[in-house]
Amino acid sequence: MKNHHTNHLIELLVGTLFISTSGVLGKFIDLPTPVIIWCRCALGALFLYGFSRIKKFNIKINSRKDFSTVFLSSLFLGVHWITYFYALKFSNVALGMLSLFTFPVITALLEPLFIKTKLNPIHIFLGLLVLLGIYILAPEFDFESSQVKGILLGLFSAVCYALRNLILKQHIGQYSGTTLMMYQIFILSILLLPVIFIMDVGNITTQYPYVIILALLTTAIGHSMFIHSLKYFSVSTASIINSLQPIFGIIMAFFFLKEIPTWHTFFGGSLILTTVIIESIRSRRA
């Protein structure tokens, strides 16, 4: 049993590491952001469809209501990815990923709007801590600053990601994570198809290796491994381990993009990650 636990923990860590590559790849790939997201979705959907067929998963959506829920969550996922990649372009990997990782606390603040629960005062306190962390991240809170624009886009991306997760959690429980992910990115690949014809894709052939890594390693394999690990760990435990993403991302950006984090990043990022860990442990105990 102990060996099984270790194997599942390694799977969760590797899945988190693979997902963390989104920061470096999103910053590095030299294509318009909507085009990057379309490539990620189209190729990722193909990979997941092939995986589902090999594993003989049931990929049927049972009702129109469920499909409507999947469609709505796909829209929030698309906006989340696009604004997150713009956040990376405007600022850097560290600021983009740390801003995004406010989503666990944002989720806790928004959850009472979706289910009949009262807002817990601790969530207000953690929300204020996150805001303080964001304030520390920004060297000068000037709306003309590209770094501030990146942080604000990262925050908006976190709100969209939280809404997407809450919508799925509320309405759909009978489908596998792989099936839901496949449908969401397939829908996005259809909706974003026009960007291929109206945006500059002249150098797409030189970027294909990195786009394939983003679609296969980051999206299809990384997210599937992470979702699969939820069978063996609580969401809270997975969230704590998942908070390693910005740390992995910052390390990758240092080696591959030569981005050196500032002290503002270290202090603000530590505060944000601390709130994520506190909320994860608190919700687990609750």
C-alpha positions as CSV (number, residue, x, y, z in Angstrom):
1,M,0.0,0.0,0.0
2,K,2.9,2.3,0.9
3,N,4.4,1.8,-2.6
4,H,1.1,2.5,-4.2
5,H,0.8,5.8,-2.3
6,T,4.3,6.8,-3.3
7,N,3.5,6.0,-7.0
8,H,0.3,8.1,-6.9
9,L,2.2,11.0,-5.2
10,I,4.9,10.8,-7.9
11,E,2.2,10.9,-10.5
12,L,0.6,14.0,-8.9
13,L,4.0,15.7,-8.7
14,V,4.9,14.9,-12.3
15,G,1.5,16.0,-13.5
16,T,2.0,19.3,-11.6
17,L,5.5,19.7,-13.2
18,F,4.1,19.1,-16.7
19,I,1.3,21.7,-16.2
20,S,3.9,24.1,-14.9
21,T,5.5,24.3,-18.3
22,S,2.6,26.5,-19.5
23,G,4.3,29.5,-18.1
24,V,7.6,29.2,-20.0
25,L,5.9,28.0,-23.2
26,G,3.3,30.7,-23.0
27,K,6.0,33.3,-22.8
28,F,8.4,31.7,-25.3
29,I,6.1,30.8,-28.2
30,D,6.3,33.5,-30.8
31,L,2.7,33.5,-32.0
32,P,-0.4,35.7,-31.3
33,T,-2.0,34.5,-28.0
34,P,-5.4,33.4,-29.5
35,V,-3.5,31.3,-32.1
36,I,-1.4,29.6,-29.4
37,I,-4.6,28.8,-27.5
38,W,-6.3,27.4,-30.7
39,C,-3.3,25.2,-31.4
40,R,-3.3,24.0,-27.8
41,C,-7.0,23.2,-27.9
42,A,-7.1,21.6,-31.4
43,L,-4.1,19.3,-30.9
44,G,-4.9,18.6,-27.2
45,A,-8.5,17.6,-28.2
46,L,-7.0,15.1,-30.8
47,F,-4.6,13.7,-28.2
48,L,-7.3,13.2,-25.6
49,Y,-9.8,11.8,-28.1
50,G,-7.2,9.2,-29.1
51,F,-6.4,8.4,-25.5
52,S,-10.1,8.0,-24.7
53,R,-10.6,5.6,-27.6
54,I,-7.6,3.5,-26.6
55,K,-8.8,3.4,-23.0
56,K,-12.4,2.8,-24.2
57,F,-13.8,5.6,-22.1
58,N,-17.5,6.5,-22.4
59,I,-17.4,10.0,-24.0
60,K,-21.1,10.5,-24.4
61,I,-22.8,13.6,-22.9
62,N,-26.0,12.5,-21.4
63,S,-28.3,15.6,-21.7
64,R,-28.6,19.0,-23.3
65,K,-28.3,20.6,-19.8
66,D,-25.0,18.9,-19.2
67,F,-23.8,20.0,-22.7
68,S,-24.8,23.6,-21.9
69,T,-22.8,23.4,-18.7
70,V,-19.8,22.1,-20.5
71,F,-20.2,24.8,-23.2
72,L,-20.4,27.6,-20.6
73,S,-17.4,26.2,-18.7
74,S,-15.5,26.1,-22.0
75,L,-16.0,29.8,-22.5
76,F,-14.6,30.6,-19.1
77,L,-11.7,28.2,-19.7
78,G,-10.9,29.9,-23.0
79,V,-11.0,33.4,-21.5
80,H,-8.8,32.1,-18.6
81,W,-6.2,30.7,-20.9
82,I,-6.1,33.7,-23.2
83,T,-5.8,36.3,-20.4
84,Y,-3.3,34.1,-18.6
85,F,-1.0,34.0,-21.7
86,Y,-1.4,37.7,-22.2
87,A,-0.4,38.2,-18.5
88,L,2.8,36.2,-19.3
89,K,3.5,38.3,-22.3
90,F,2.9,41.6,-20.5
91,S,4.9,40.8,-17.4
92,N,7.0,37.6,-16.8
93,V,6.5,34.0,-15.8
94,A,6.8,34.6,-12.1
95,L,4.2,37.4,-11.9
96,G,1.8,35.7,-14.4
97,M,1.8,32.4,-12.5
98,L,1.6,33.9,-9.0
99,S,-1.3,36.2,-10.0
100,L,-3.1,33.2,-11.4
101,F,-2.6,31.2,-8.2
102,T,-5.0,33.5,-6.3
103,F,-7.7,31.3,-7.8
104,P,-8.1,28.9,-4.8
105,V,-9.0,31.9,-2.5
106,I,-11.1,33.5,-5.2
107,T,-13.0,30.2,-5.5
108,A,-13.6,30.1,-1.8
109,L,-15.0,33.7,-1.9
110,L,-17.2,32.9,-4.9
111,E,-18.5,29.5,-3.8
112,P,-21.4,30.9,-1.6
113,L,-22.9,32.4,-4.8
114,F,-23.2,28.8,-6.3
115,I,-24.1,26.8,-3.2
116,K,-26.2,27.6,-0.2
117,T,-23.4,28.4,2.3
118,K,-22.5,31.6,4.2
119,L,-19.3,33.4,3.5
120,N,-16.7,32.3,6.0
121,P,-14.9,35.3,7.7
122,I,-11.6,33.5,7.2
123,H,-12.0,33.7,3.5
124,I,-12.3,37.5,3.8
125,F,-9.1,37.5,5.8
126,L,-7.3,35.3,3.2
127,G,-8.6,37.4,0.4
128,L,-7.1,40.5,2.0
129,L,-3.8,38.6,2.4
130,V,-3.9,37.8,-1.3
131,L,-4.5,41.5,-2.2
132,L,-1.5,42.4,0.0
133,G,0.6,39.8,-1.9
134,I,-0.6,41.2,-5.2
135,Y,0.3,44.8,-4.0
136,I,3.8,43.7,-3.0
137,L,4.2,41.9,-6.4
138,A,3.8,45.2,-8.3
139,P,6.9,47.4,-7.9
140,E,4.8,50.5,-8.8
141,F,1.1,50.3,-9.0
142,D,0.9,52.3,-12.3
143,F,-1.8,51.2,-14.7
144,E,0.5,52.2,-17.6
145,S,3.0,49.6,-16.4
146,S,3.2,46.4,-18.4
147,Q,3.9,44.5,-15.2
148,V,0.7,45.8,-13.5
149,K,-1.3,45.0,-16.7
150,G,0.1,41.5,-16.5
151,I,-0.8,41.1,-12.8
152,L,-4.4,42.4,-13.4
153,L,-4.8,40.1,-16.4
154,G,-3.5,37.2,-14.2
155,L,-6.1,38.1,-11.5
156,F,-8.9,38.2,-14.1
157,S,-7.7,34.9,-15.4
158,A,-7.9,33.5,-11.9
159,V,-11.5,34.7,-11.6
160,C,-12.4,33.0,-14.9
161,Y,-10.7,29.7,-13.8
162,A,-12.5,29.8,-10.5
163,L,-15.9,30.3,-12.2
164,R,-15.1,27.5,-14.7
165,N,-14.3,25.1,-11.8
166,L,-17.4,26.1,-9.8
167,I,-19.7,25.7,-12.8
168,L,-18.4,22.1,-13.5
169,K,-18.5,21.1,-9.8
170,Q,-22.0,22.2,-9.3
171,H,-23.6,20.6,-12.3
172,I,-21.6,17.6,-13.5
173,G,-20.3,14.7,-11.4
174,Q,-20.8,11.7,-13.6
175,Y,-18.2,12.3,-16.3
176,S,-14.4,11.6,-16.2
177,G,-12.1,14.5,-16.1
178,T,-10.5,13.4,-19.4
179,T,-13.9,13.5,-21.1
180,L,-14.8,16.9,-19.8
181,M,-11.4,18.4,-20.7
182,M,-11.6,16.9,-24.2
183,Y,-15.1,18.4,-24.9
184,Q,-14.0,21.8,-23.5
185,I,-10.9,22.2,-25.6
186,F,-12.7,20.8,-28.7
187,I,-15.4,23.4,-28.3
188,L,-12.7,26.1,-27.9
189,S,-10.9,24.9,-31.0
190,I,-14.1,25.4,-33.0
191,L,-14.9,28.9,-31.5
192,L,-11.3,30.1,-32.0
193,L,-10.9,28.7,-35.5
194,P,-11.4,32.2,-37.2
195,V,-8.2,33.5,-35.5
196,I,-6.2,31.3,-37.8
197,F,-7.4,33.3,-40.8
198,I,-7.4,36.8,-39.3
199,M,-4.1,36.8,-37.3
200,D,-0.5,36.5,-38.3
201,V,0.5,32.8,-38.4
202,G,3.4,33.2,-40.8
203,N,6.0,31.6,-38.5
204,I,3.7,28.8,-37.2
205,T,5.9,26.2,-38.8
206,T,8.9,27.2,-36.8
207,Q,6.8,27.1,-33.6
208,Y,5.2,23.7,-34.0
209,P,7.6,21.8,-31.8
210,Y,6.8,24.1,-28.8
211,V,3.0,24.1,-29.6
212,I,3.0,20.3,-29.7
213,I,4.8,20.2,-26.3
214,L,2.2,22.6,-24.9
215,A,-0.7,20.6,-26.3
216,L,0.6,17.1,-25.5
217,L,2.8,17.5,-22.4
218,T,1.1,20.4,-20.7
219,T,-2.5,20.0,-21.6
220,A,-3.2,16.4,-22.5
221,I,-0.7,14.5,-20.3
222,G,-0.3,17.0,-17.5
223,H,-4.0,17.7,-16.9
224,S,-4.9,14.0,-17.3
225,M,-2.3,12.9,-14.7
226,F,-3.5,15.6,-12.3
227,I,-7.2,14.7,-12.7
228,H,-6.4,10.9,-12.4
229,S,-4.5,11.6,-9.1
230,L,-7.7,13.0,-7.6
231,K,-9.0,9.4,-7.3
232,Y,-6.3,8.9,-4.6
233,F,-6.0,12.3,-3.0
234,S,-8.4,14.8,-1.6
235,V,-8.9,18.0,-3.6
236,S,-7.3,19.9,-0.7
237,T,-4.1,17.7,-0.7
238,A,-3.9,18.0,-4.5
239,S,-4.3,21.8,-4.2
240,I,-1.4,22.1,-1.8
241,I,0.8,20.1,-4.1
242,N,-0.5,22.0,-7.1
243,S,0.7,25.2,-5.4
244,L,4.2,24.1,-6.5
245,Q,3.3,25.2,-10.0
246,P,4.5,28.8,-9.7
247,I,7.7,27.6,-8.0
248,F,8.4,25.1,-10.8
249,G,7.5,27.8,-13.4
250,I,9.9,30.3,-11.9
251,I,12.7,27.8,-11.8
252,M,12.1,26.9,-15.5
253,A,11.9,30.6,-16.5
254,F,15.3,31.2,-14.7
255,F,17.0,28.4,-16.7
256,F,15.2,28.7,-20.1
257,L,14.3,32.4,-20.3
258,K,17.0,33.9,-17.9
259,E,14.2,35.6,-15.9
260,I,15.5,36.5,-12.4
261,P,12.8,37.0,-9.8
262,T,12.9,40.2,-7.7
263,W,12.6,40.5,-3.9
264,H,9.1,41.9,-4.6
265,T,8.2,38.6,-6.3
266,F,9.6,36.5,-3.5
267,F,7.8,38.3,-0.8
268,G,4.5,38.8,-2.6
269,G,4.6,35.3,-4.0
270,S,5.3,33.7,-0.6
271,L,2.3,35.5,0.8
272,I,0.0,34.3,-2.0
273,L,1.2,30.7,-1.8
274,T,0.9,30.8,2.0
275,T,-2.8,31.7,1.7
276,V,-3.3,28.9,-0.8
277,I,-1.8,26.4,1.6
278,I,-3.8,27.7,4.6
279,E,-7.1,27.5,2.7
280,S,-6.2,24.0,1.5
281,I,-5.4,22.7,5.0
282,R,-8.3,24.5,6.5
283,S,-10.8,23.1,4.0
284,R,-9.4,19.6,4.5
285,R,-10.0,19.8,8.2
286,A,-13.4,21.2,7.8
